[in-house]
């Protein structure tokens, strides 16, 4: 992952910097974590960005018990 930082002007948005390649596994903390990444612009270090993050794993779907159909009594009319 690469983080790109831009400013928001009325006329245009200018690049402020971007990080080097960040492995996604660095964001896999299950508790709140703060990470600091260096920002680069045109090959020069221009600052840092801090991100607070934690990973929330997707909960598995609850298991649904399958019920076997119960036999239905059939009543035939007398002939």
mmCIF file as gemmi writes it, N, C-alpha and C atoms, coordinates in Angstrom:
data_model
loop_
_atom_site.group_PDB
_atom_site.id
_atom_site.type_symbol
_atom_site.label_atom_id
_atom_site.label_alt_id
_atom_site.label_comp_id
_atom_site.label_asym_id
_atom_site.label_entity_id
_atom_site.label_seq_id
_atom_site.pdbx_PDB_ins_code
_atom_site.Cartn_x
_atom_site.Cartn_y
_atom_site.Cartn_z
_atom_site.occupancy
_atom_site.B_iso_or_equiv
_atom_site.pdbx_formal_charge
_atom_site.auth_seq_id
_atom_site.auth_asym_id
_atom_site.pdbx_PDB_model_num
ATOM 1 N N . UNK Axp A 1 ? 0.855 -1.157 0 1 0 ? 1 A 1
ATOM 2 C CA . UNK Axp A 1 ? 0 0 0 1 0 ? 1 A 1
ATOM 3 C C . UNK Axp A 1 ? 0.904 1.223 0 1 0 ? 1 A 1
ATOM 4 N N . UNK Axp A 2 ? 0.465 2.248 -0.694 1 0 ? 2 A 1
ATOM 5 C CA . UNK Axp A 2 ? 1.161 3.539 -0.71 1 0 ? 2 A 1
ATOM 6 C C . UNK Axp A 2 ? 0.155 4.603 -0.302 1 0 ? 2 A 1
ATOM 7 N N . UNK Axp A 3 ? 0.515 5.433 0.663 1 0 ? 3 A 1
ATOM 8 C CA . UNK Axp A 3 ? -0.335 6.546 1.076 1 0 ? 3 A 1
ATOM 9 C C . UNK Axp A 3 ? 0.091 7.788 0.322 1 0 ? 3 A 1
ATOM 10 N N . UNK Axp A 4 ? -0.864 8.434 -0.319 1 0 ? 4 A 1
ATOM 11 C CA . UNK Axp A 4 ? -0.585 9.687 -1.025 1 0 ? 4 A 1
ATOM 12 C C . UNK Axp A 4 ? -1.325 10.808 -0.305 1 0 ? 4 A 1
ATOM 13 N N . UNK Axp A 5 ? -0.628 11.895 -0.036 1 0 ? 5 A 1
ATOM 14 C CA . UNK Axp A 5 ? -1.194 13.028 0.692 1 0 ? 5 A 1
ATOM 15 C C . UNK Axp A 5 ? -1.272 14.216 -0.258 1 0 ? 5 A 1
ATOM 16 N N . UNK Axp A 6 ? -2.471 14.826 -0.33 1 0 ? 6 A 1
ATOM 17 C CA . UNK Axp A 6 ? -2.665 16.006 -1.175 1 0 ? 6 A 1
ATOM 18 C C . UNK Axp A 6 ? -3.329 17.104 -0.353 1 0 ? 6 A 1
ATOM 19 N N . UNK Axp A 7 ? -3.099 18.352 -0.757 1 0 ? 7 A 1
ATOM 20 C CA . UNK Axp A 7 ? -3.809 19.45 -0.105 1 0 ? 7 A 1
ATOM 21 C C . UNK Axp A 7 ? -5.039 19.779 -0.952 1 0 ? 7 A 1
ATOM 22 N N . UNK Axp A 8 ? -6.024 20.411 -0.344 1 0 ? 8 A 1
ATOM 23 C CA . UNK Axp A 8 ? -7.25 20.761 -1.052 1 0 ? 8 A 1
ATOM 24 C C . UNK Axp A 8 ? -7.342 22.275 -1.196 1 0 ? 8 A 1
ATOM 25 N N . UNK Axp A 9 ? -6.98 22.766 -2.361 1 0 ? 9 A 1
ATOM 26 C CA . UNK Axp A 9 ? -7.146 24.181 -2.688 1 0 ? 9 A 1
ATOM 27 C C . UNK Axp A 9 ? -8.439 24.342 -3.477 1 0 ? 9 A 1
ATOM 28 N N . UNK Axp A 10 ? -8.881 25.571 -3.612 1 0 ? 10 A 1
ATOM 29 C CA . UNK Axp A 10 ? -10.084 25.843 -4.392 1 0 ? 10 A 1
ATOM 30 C C . UNK Axp A 10 ? -9.837 25.532 -5.868 1 0 ? 10 A 1
ATOM 31 N N . UNK Axp A 11 ? -8.66 25.88 -6.371 1 0 ? 11 A 1
ATOM 32 C CA . UNK Axp A 11 ? -8.364 25.713 -7.792 1 0 ? 11 A 1
ATOM 33 C C . UNK Axp A 11 ? -7.894 24.299 -8.123 1 0 ? 11 A 1
ATOM 34 N N . UNK Axp A 12 ? -6.921 23.794 -7.387 1 0 ? 12 A 1
ATOM 35 C CA . UNK Axp A 12 ? -6.406 22.446 -7.671 1 0 ? 12 A 1
ATOM 36 C C . UNK Axp A 12 ? -5.9 21.789 -6.391 1 0 ? 12 A 1
ATOM 37 N N . UNK Axp A 13 ? -5.62 20.502 -6.496 1 0 ? 13 A 1
ATOM 38 C CA . UNK Axp A 13 ? -5.103 19.74 -5.366 1 0 ? 13 A 1
ATOM 39 C C . UNK Axp A 13 ? -3.641 19.397 -5.665 1 0 ? 13 A 1
ATOM 40 N N . UNK Axp A 14 ? -2.754 19.834 -4.798 1 0 ? 14 A 1
ATOM 41 C CA . UNK Axp A 14 ? -1.325 19.603 -5 1 0 ? 14 A 1
ATOM 42 C C . UNK Axp A 14 ? -0.856 18.426 -4.159 1 0 ? 14 A 1
ATOM 43 N N . UNK Axp A 15 ? 0.062 17.646 -4.715 1 0 ? 15 A 1
ATOM 44 C CA . UNK Axp A 15 ? 0.646 16.535 -3.987 1 0 ? 15 A 1
ATOM 45 C C . UNK Axp A 15 ? 1.553 17.08 -2.887 1 0 ? 15 A 1
ATOM 46 N N . UNK Axp A 16 ? 1.379 16.583 -1.685 1 0 ? 16 A 1
ATOM 47 C CA . UNK Axp A 16 ? 2.217 16.98 -0.557 1 0 ? 16 A 1
ATOM 48 C C . UNK Axp A 16 ? 3.32 15.953 -0.357 1 0 ? 16 A 1
ATOM 49 N N . UNK Axp A 17 ? 3.041 14.696 -0.694 1 0 ? 17 A 1
ATOM 50 C CA . UNK Axp A 17 ? 4.035 13.636 -0.568 1 0 ? 17 A 1
ATOM 51 C C . UNK Axp A 17 ? 3.37 12.282 -0.584 1 0 ? 17 A 1
ATOM 52 N N . UNK Axp A 18 ? 4.198 11.234 -0.608 1 0 ? 18 A 1
ATOM 53 C CA . UNK Axp A 18 ? 3.687 9.869 -0.539 1 0 ? 18 A 1
ATOM 54 C C . UNK Axp A 18 ? 4.682 9.004 0.204 1 0 ? 18 A 1
ATOM 55 N N . UNK Axp A 19 ? 4.175 7.906 0.747 1 0 ? 19 A 1
ATOM 56 C CA . UNK Axp A 19 ? 5.034 6.984 1.481 1 0 ? 19 A 1
ATOM 57 C C . UNK Axp A 19 ? 5.671 6.003 0.522 1 0 ? 19 A 1
ATOM 58 N N . UNK Axp A 20 ? 6.679 5.318 1.022 1 0 ? 20 A 1
ATOM 59 C CA . UNK Axp A 20 ? 7.206 4.19 0.269 1 0 ? 20 A 1
ATOM 60 C C . UNK Axp A 20 ? 6.218 3.045 0.429 1 0 ? 20 A 1
ATOM 61 N N . UNK Axp A 21 ? 6.451 1.947 -0.24 1 0 ? 21 A 1
ATOM 62 C CA . UNK Axp A 21 ? 5.564 0.795 -0.191 1 0 ? 21 A 1
ATOM 63 C C . UNK Axp A 21 ? 5.435 0.277 1.241 1 0 ? 21 A 1
ATOM 64 N N . UNK Axp A 22 ? 4.19 0.155 1.736 1 0 ? 22 A 1
ATOM 65 C CA . UNK Axp A 22 ? 3.914 -0.324 3.092 1 0 ? 22 A 1
ATOM 66 C C . UNK Axp A 22 ? 3.242 -1.693 2.974 1 0 ? 22 A 1
ATOM 67 N N . UNK Axp A 23 ? 3.821 -2.739 3.569 1 0 ? 23 A 1
ATOM 68 C CA . UNK Axp A 23 ? 3.164 -4.045 3.533 1 0 ? 23 A 1
ATOM 69 C C . UNK Axp A 23 ? 1.839 -4 4.3 1 0 ? 23 A 1
ATOM 70 N N . UNK Axp A 24 ? 0.795 -4.585 3.737 1 0 ? 24 A 1
ATOM 71 C CA . UNK Axp A 24 ? -0.528 -4.596 4.374 1 0 ? 24 A 1
ATOM 72 C C . UNK Axp A 24 ? -0.46 -5.259 5.749 1 0 ? 24 A 1
ATOM 73 N N . UNK Axp A 25 ? 0.423 -6.244 5.914 1 0 ? 25 A 1
ATOM 74 C CA . UNK Axp A 25 ? 0.519 -6.942 7.212 1 0 ? 25 A 1
ATOM 75 C C . UNK Axp A 25 ? 0.857 -5.976 8.347 1 0 ? 25 A 1
ATOM 76 N N . UNK Axp A 26 ? 1.437 -4.823 8.031 1 0 ? 26 A 1
ATOM 77 C CA . UNK Axp A 26 ? 1.744 -3.83 9.06 1 0 ? 26 A 1
ATOM 78 C C . UNK Axp A 26 ? 0.479 -3.249 9.693 1 0 ? 26 A 1
ATOM 79 N N . UNK Axp A 27 ? -0.67 -3.421 9.035 1 0 ? 27 A 1
ATOM 80 C CA . UNK Axp A 27 ? -1.935 -2.903 9.553 1 0 ? 27 A 1
ATOM 81 C C . UNK Axp A 27 ? -2.752 -3.978 10.252 1 0 ? 27 A 1
ATOM 82 N N . UNK Axp A 28 ? -2.206 -5.173 10.424 1 0 ? 28 A 1
ATOM 83 C CA . UNK Axp A 28 ? -2.963 -6.302 10.965 1 0 ? 28 A 1
ATOM 84 C C . UNK Axp A 28 ? -2.992 -6.354 12.492 1 0 ? 28 A 1
ATOM 85 N N . UNK Axp A 29 ? -2.769 -5.267 13.176 1 0 ? 29 A 1
ATOM 86 C CA . UNK Axp A 29 ? -2.806 -5.25 14.639 1 0 ? 29 A 1
ATOM 87 C C . UNK Axp A 29 ? -4.253 -5.353 15.117 1 0 ? 29 A 1
ATOM 88 N N . UNK Axp A 30 ? -4.518 -6.257 16.042 1 0 ? 30 A 1
ATOM 89 C CA . UNK Axp A 30 ? -5.889 -6.416 16.547 1 0 ? 30 A 1
ATOM 90 C C . UNK Axp A 30 ? -6.193 -5.456 17.688 1 0 ? 30 A 1
ATOM 91 N N . UNK Axp A 31 ? -5.194 -4.719 18.144 1 0 ? 31 A 1
ATOM 92 C CA . UNK Axp A 31 ? -5.416 -3.67 19.138 1 0 ? 31 A 1
ATOM 93 C C . UNK Axp A 31 ? -5.056 -2.338 18.487 1 0 ? 31 A 1
ATOM 94 N N . UNK Axp A 32 ? -5.537 -1.252 19.057 1 0 ? 32 A 1
ATOM 95 C CA . UNK Axp A 32 ? -5.273 0.067 18.503 1 0 ? 32 A 1
ATOM 96 C C . UNK Axp A 32 ? -3.771 0.329 18.467 1 0 ? 32 A 1
ATOM 97 N N . UNK Axp A 33 ? -3.292 0.751 17.324 1 0 ? 33 A 1
ATOM 98 C CA . UNK Axp A 33 ? -1.86 0.967 17.122 1 0 ? 33 A 1
ATOM 99 C C . UNK Axp A 33 ? -1.675 2.28 16.363 1 0 ? 33 A 1
ATOM 100 N N . UNK Axp A 34 ? -0.595 2.997 16.653 1 0 ? 34 A 1
ATOM 101 C CA . UNK Axp A 34 ? -0.248 4.209 15.915 1 0 ? 34 A 1
ATOM 102 C C . UNK Axp A 34 ? 1.033 3.942 15.143 1 0 ? 34 A 1
ATOM 103 N N . UNK Axp A 35 ? 0.986 4.171 13.843 1 0 ? 35 A 1
ATOM 104 C CA . UNK Axp A 35 ? 2.159 3.978 12.994 1 0 ? 35 A 1
ATOM 105 C C . UNK Axp A 35 ? 2.544 5.311 12.371 1 0 ? 35 A 1
ATOM 106 N N . UNK Axp A 36 ? 3.843 5.53 12.237 1 0 ? 36 A 1
ATOM 107 C CA . UNK Axp A 36 ? 4.364 6.744 11.616 1 0 ? 36 A 1
ATOM 108 C C . UNK Axp A 36 ? 5.081 6.357 10.331 1 0 ? 36 A 1
ATOM 109 N N . UNK Axp A 37 ? 4.765 7.084 9.248 1 0 ? 37 A 1
ATOM 110 C CA . UNK Axp A 37 ? 5.374 6.817 7.958 1 0 ? 37 A 1
ATOM 111 C C . UNK Axp A 37 ? 5.985 8.1 7.414 1 0 ? 37 A 1
ATOM 112 N N . UNK Axp A 38 ? 7.161 7.97 6.802 1 0 ? 38 A 1
ATOM 113 C CA . UNK Axp A 38 ? 7.829 9.126 6.194 1 0 ? 38 A 1
ATOM 114 C C . UNK Axp A 38 ? 7.158 9.451 4.865 1 0 ? 38 A 1
ATOM 115 N N . UNK Axp A 39 ? 7.033 10.748 4.589 1 0 ? 39 A 1
ATOM 116 C CA . UNK Axp A 39 ? 6.499 11.218 3.315 1 0 ? 39 A 1
ATOM 117 C C . UNK Axp A 39 ? 7.645 11.719 2.442 1 0 ? 39 A 1
ATOM 118 N N . UNK Axp A 40 ? 7.576 11.384 1.159 1 0 ? 40 A 1
ATOM 119 C CA . UNK Axp A 40 ? 8.588 11.8 0.203 1 0 ? 40 A 1
ATOM 120 C C . UNK Axp A 40 ? 7.928 12.549 -0.944 1 0 ? 40 A 1
ATOM 121 N N . UNK Axp A 41 ? 8.624 13.558 -1.459 1 0 ? 41 A 1
ATOM 122 C CA . UNK Axp A 41 ? 8.16 14.294 -2.629 1 0 ? 41 A 1
ATOM 123 C C . UNK Axp A 41 ? 9.377 14.529 -3.52 1 0 ? 41 A 1
ATOM 124 N N . UNK Axp A 42 ? 9.302 14.059 -4.744 1 0 ? 42 A 1
ATOM 125 C CA . UNK Axp A 42 ? 10.403 14.163 -5.707 1 0 ? 42 A 1
ATOM 126 C C . UNK Axp A 42 ? 11.705 13.598 -5.134 1 0 ? 42 A 1
ATOM 127 N N . UNK Axp A 43 ? 11.577 12.466 -4.427 1 0 ? 43 A 1
ATOM 128 C CA . UNK Axp A 43 ? 12.76 11.773 -3.904 1 0 ? 43 A 1
ATOM 129 C C . UNK Axp A 43 ? 13.322 12.333 -2.607 1 0 ? 43 A 1
ATOM 130 N N . UNK Axp A 44 ? 12.729 13.405 -2.077 1 0 ? 44 A 1
ATOM 131 C CA . UNK Axp A 44 ? 13.222 13.993 -0.827 1 0 ? 44 A 1
ATOM 132 C C . UNK Axp A 44 ? 12.202 13.797 0.282 1 0 ? 44 A 1
ATOM 133 N N . UNK Axp A 45 ? 12.712 13.547 1.492 1 0 ? 45 A 1
ATOM 134 C CA . UNK Axp A 45 ? 11.817 13.415 2.647 1 0 ? 45 A 1
ATOM 135 C C . UNK Axp A 45 ? 11.244 14.786 2.995 1 0 ? 45 A 1
ATOM 136 N N . UNK Axp A 46 ? 9.902 14.858 3.078 1 0 ? 46 A 1
ATOM 137 C CA . UNK Axp A 46 ? 9.259 16.147 3.335 1 0 ? 46 A 1
ATOM 138 C C . UNK Axp A 46 ? 8.438 16.17 4.626 1 0 ? 46 A 1
ATOM 139 N N . UNK Axp A 47 ? 8.367 15.055 5.323 1 0 ? 47 A 1
ATOM 140 C CA . UNK Axp A 47 ? 7.603 15.036 6.568 1 0 ? 47 A 1
ATOM 141 C C . UNK Axp A 47 ? 7.175 13.631 6.929 1 0 ? 47 A 1
ATOM 142 N N . UNK Axp A 48 ? 6.239 13.56 7.861 1 0 ? 48 A 1
ATOM 143 C CA . UNK Axp A 48 ? 5.712 12.27 8.302 1 0 ? 48 A 1
ATOM 144 C C . UNK Axp A 48 ? 4.189 12.352 8.423 1 0 ? 48 A 1
ATOM 145 N N . UNK Axp A 49 ? 3.583 11.195 8.429 1 0 ? 49 A 1
ATOM 146 C CA . UNK Axp A 49 ? 2.147 11.099 8.669 1 0 ? 49 A 1
ATOM 147 C C . UNK Axp A 49 ? 1.945 9.993 9.7 1 0 ? 49 A 1
ATOM 148 N N . UNK Axp A 50 ? 1.06 10.25 10.666 1 0 ? 50 A 1
ATOM 149 C CA . UNK Axp A 50 ? 0.748 9.248 11.686 1 0 ? 50 A 1
ATOM 150 C C . UNK Axp A 50 ? -0.665 8.742 11.451 1 0 ? 50 A 1
ATOM 151 N N . UNK Axp A 51 ? -0.828 7.43 11.554 1 0 ? 51 A 1
ATOM 152 C CA . UNK Axp A 51 ? -2.137 6.812 11.367 1 0 ? 51 A 1
ATOM 153 C C . UNK Axp A 51 ? -2.422 5.916 12.558 1 0 ? 51 A 1
ATOM 154 N N . UNK Axp A 52 ? -3.607 6.101 13.135 1 0 ? 52 A 1
ATOM 155 C CA . UNK Axp A 52 ? -4.081 5.224 14.207 1 0 ? 52 A 1
ATOM 156 C C . UNK Axp A 52 ? -4.955 4.166 13.557 1 0 ? 52 A 1
ATOM 157 N N . UNK Axp A 53 ? -4.683 2.897 13.832 1 0 ? 53 A 1
ATOM 158 C CA . UNK Axp A 53 ? -5.411 1.838 13.139 1 0 ? 53 A 1
ATOM 159 C C . UNK Axp A 53 ? -5.49 0.57 13.974 1 0 ? 53 A 1
ATOM 160 N N . UNK Axp A 54 ? -6.449 -0.265 13.625 1 0 ? 54 A 1
ATOM 161 C CA . UNK Axp A 54 ? -6.503 -1.634 14.115 1 0 ? 54 A 1
ATOM 162 C C . UNK Axp A 54 ? -7.361 -2.455 13.168 1 0 ? 54 A 1
ATOM 163 N N . UNK Axp A 55 ? -7.11 -3.744 13.158 1 0 ? 55 A 1
ATOM 164 C CA . UNK Axp A 55 ? -7.777 -4.659 12.244 1 0 ? 55 A 1
ATOM 165 C C . UNK Axp A 55 ? -8.944 -5.315 12.971 1 0 ? 55 A 1
ATOM 166 N N . UNK Axp A 56 ? -10.096 -5.295 12.346 1 0 ? 56 A 1
ATOM 167 C CA . UNK Axp A 56 ? -11.281 -5.951 12.911 1 0 ? 56 A 1
ATOM 168 C C . UNK Axp A 56 ? -11.619 -7.118 11.989 1 0 ? 56 A 1
ATOM 169 N N . UNK Axp A 57 ? -11.326 -8.352 12.426 1 0 ? 57 A 1
ATOM 170 C CA . UNK Axp A 57 ? -11.598 -9.488 11.553 1 0 ? 57 A 1
ATOM 171 C C . UNK Axp A 57 ? -13.096 -9.675 11.327 1 0 ? 57 A 1
ATOM 172 N N . UNK Axp A 58 ? -13.426 -10.132 10.136 1 0 ? 58 A 1
ATOM 173 C CA . UNK Axp A 58 ? -14.824 -10.373 9.806 1 0 ? 58 A 1
ATOM 174 C C . UNK Axp A 58 ? -15.289 -11.583 10.6 1 0 ? 58 A 1
ATOM 175 N N . UNK Axp A 59 ? -16.433 -11.432 11.248 1 0 ? 59 A 1
ATOM 176 C CA . UNK Axp A 59 ? -16.971 -12.538 12.027 1 0 ? 59 A 1
ATOM 177 C C . UNK Axp A 59 ? -17.574 -13.569 11.077 1 0 ? 59 A 1
ATOM 178 N N . UNK Axp A 60 ? -17.339 -14.843 11.351 1 0 ? 60 A 1
ATOM 179 C CA . UNK Axp A 60 ? -17.95 -15.849 10.483 1 0 ? 60 A 1
ATOM 180 C C . UNK Axp A 60 ? -19.472 -15.844 10.643 1 0 ? 60 A 1
ATOM 181 N N . UNK Axp A 61 ? -20.155 -16.181 9.587 1 0 ? 61 A 1
ATOM 182 C CA . UNK Axp A 61 ? -21.618 -16.23 9.627 1 0 ? 61 A 1
ATOM 183 C C . UNK Axp A 61 ? -22.053 -17.297 10.629 1 0 ? 61 A 1
ATOM 184 N N . UNK Axp A 62 ? -23.118 -17.023 11.391 1 0 ? 62 A 1
ATOM 185 C CA . UNK Axp A 62 ? -23.573 -18.022 12.356 1 0 ? 62 A 1
ATOM 186 C C . UNK Axp A 62 ? -24.04 -19.279 11.633 1 0 ? 62 A 1
ATOM 187 N N . UNK Axp A 63 ? -23.762 -20.412 12.258 1 0 ? 63 A 1
ATOM 188 C CA . UNK Axp A 63 ? -24.176 -21.681 11.664 1 0 ? 63 A 1
ATOM 189 C C . UNK Axp A 63 ? -25.67 -21.862 11.857 1 0 ? 63 A 1
ATOM 190 N N . UNK Axp A 64 ? -26.315 -22.279 10.792 1 0 ? 64 A 1
ATOM 191 C CA . UNK Axp A 64 ? -27.749 -22.531 10.834 1 0 ? 64 A 1
ATOM 192 C C . UNK Axp A 64 ? -27.942 -24.037 10.795 1 0 ? 64 A 1
ATOM 193 N N . UNK Axp A 65 ? -28.644 -24.525 11.804 1 0 ? 65 A 1
ATOM 194 C CA . UNK Axp A 65 ? -28.88 -25.967 11.832 1 0 ? 65 A 1
ATOM 195 C C . UNK Axp A 65 ? -29.967 -26.332 10.84 1 0 ? 65 A 1
ATOM 196 N N . UNK Axp A 66 ? -29.656 -27.338 10.046 1 0 ? 66 A 1
ATOM 197 C CA . UNK Axp A 66 ? -30.654 -27.808 9.097 1 0 ? 66 A 1
ATOM 198 C C . UNK Axp A 66 ? -31.558 -28.798 9.815 1 0 ? 66 A 1
ATOM 199 N N . UNK Axp A 67 ? -32.842 -28.572 9.704 1 0 ? 67 A 1
ATOM 200 C CA . UNK Axp A 67 ? -33.8 -29.486 10.316 1 0 ? 67 A 1
ATOM 201 C C . UNK Axp A 67 ? -34.286 -30.441 9.248 1 0 ? 67 A 1
ATOM 202 N N . UNK Axp A 68 ? -34.32 -31.716 9.618 1 0 ? 68 A 1
ATOM 203 C CA . UNK Axp A 68 ? -34.83 -32.712 8.687 1 0 ? 68 A 1
ATOM 204 C C . UNK Axp A 68 ? -36.345 -32.591 8.658 1 0 ? 68 A 1
ATOM 205 N N . UNK Axp A 69 ? -36.914 -32.692 7.476 1 0 ? 69 A 1
ATOM 206 C CA . UNK Axp A 69 ? -38.374 -32.591 7.411 1 0 ? 69 A 1
ATOM 207 C C . UNK Axp A 69 ? -39.036 -33.748 8.16 1 0 ? 69 A 1
ATOM 208 N N . UNK Axp A 70 ? -40.086 -33.409 8.859 1 0 ? 70 A 1
ATOM 209 C CA . UNK Axp A 70 ? -40.813 -34.444 9.594 1 0 ? 70 A 1
ATOM 210 C C . UNK Axp A 70 ? -41.872 -35.051 8.676 1 0 ? 70 A 1
ATOM 211 N N . UNK Axp A 71 ? -42.088 -36.346 8.796 1 0 ? 71 A 1
ATOM 212 C CA . UNK Axp A 71 ? -43.113 -36.964 7.951 1 0 ? 71 A 1
ATOM 213 C C . UNK Axp A 71 ? -44.499 -36.437 8.317 1 0 ? 71 A 1
ATOM 214 N N . UNK Axp A 72 ? -45.316 -36.26 7.294 1 0 ? 72 A 1
ATOM 215 C CA . UNK Axp A 72 ? -46.678 -35.768 7.477 1 0 ? 72 A 1
ATOM 216 C C . UNK Axp A 72 ? -47.62 -36.957 7.284 1 0 ? 72 A 1
ATOM 217 N N . UNK Axp A 73 ? -48.496 -37.193 8.26 1 0 ? 73 A 1
ATOM 218 C CA . UNK Axp A 73 ? -49.409 -38.321 8.086 1 0 ? 73 A 1
ATOM 219 C C . UNK Axp A 73 ? -50.388 -38.046 6.931 1 0 ? 73 A 1
ATOM 220 N N . UNK Axp A 74 ? -50.571 -39.064 6.129 1 0 ? 74 A 1
ATOM 221 C CA . UNK Axp A 74 ? -51.505 -38.958 4.996 1 0 ? 74 A 1
ATOM 222 C C . UNK Axp A 74 ? -52.747 -39.756 5.337 1 0 ? 74 A 1
ATOM 223 N N . UNK Axp A 75 ? -53.888 -39.114 5.251 1 0 ? 75 A 1
ATOM 224 C CA . UNK Axp A 75 ? -55.151 -39.792 5.548 1 0 ? 75 A 1
ATOM 225 C C . UNK Axp A 75 ? -55.886 -39.991 4.199 1 0 ? 75 A 1
ATOM 226 N N . UNK Axp A 76 ? -56.148 -41.24 3.865 1 0 ? 76 A 1
ATOM 227 C CA . UNK Axp A 76 ? -56.845 -41.545 2.637 1 0 ? 76 A 1
ATOM 228 C C . UNK Axp A 76 ? -58.323 -41.77 2.931 1 0 ? 76 A 1
ATOM 229 N N . UNK Axp A 77 ? -59.199 -41.272 2.068 1 0 ? 77 A 1
ATOM 230 C CA . UNK Axp A 77 ? -60.623 -41.483 2.303 1 0 ? 77 A 1
ATOM 231 C C . UNK Axp A 77 ? -60.979 -42.975 2.077 1 0 ? 77 A 1
ATOM 232 N N . UNK Axp A 78 ? -61.969 -43.448 2.809 1 0 ? 78 A 1
ATOM 233 C CA . UNK Axp A 78 ? -62.407 -44.825 2.63 1 0 ? 78 A 1
ATOM 234 C C . UNK Axp A 78 ? -63.212 -44.928 1.341 1 0 ? 78 A 1
ATOM 235 N N . UNK Axp A 79 ? -63.048 -46.033 0.671 1 0 ? 79 A 1
ATOM 236 C CA . UNK Axp A 79 ? -63.799 -46.25 -0.581 1 0 ? 79 A 1
ATOM 237 C C . UNK Axp A 79 ? -64.891 -47.255 -0.334 1 0 ? 79 A 1
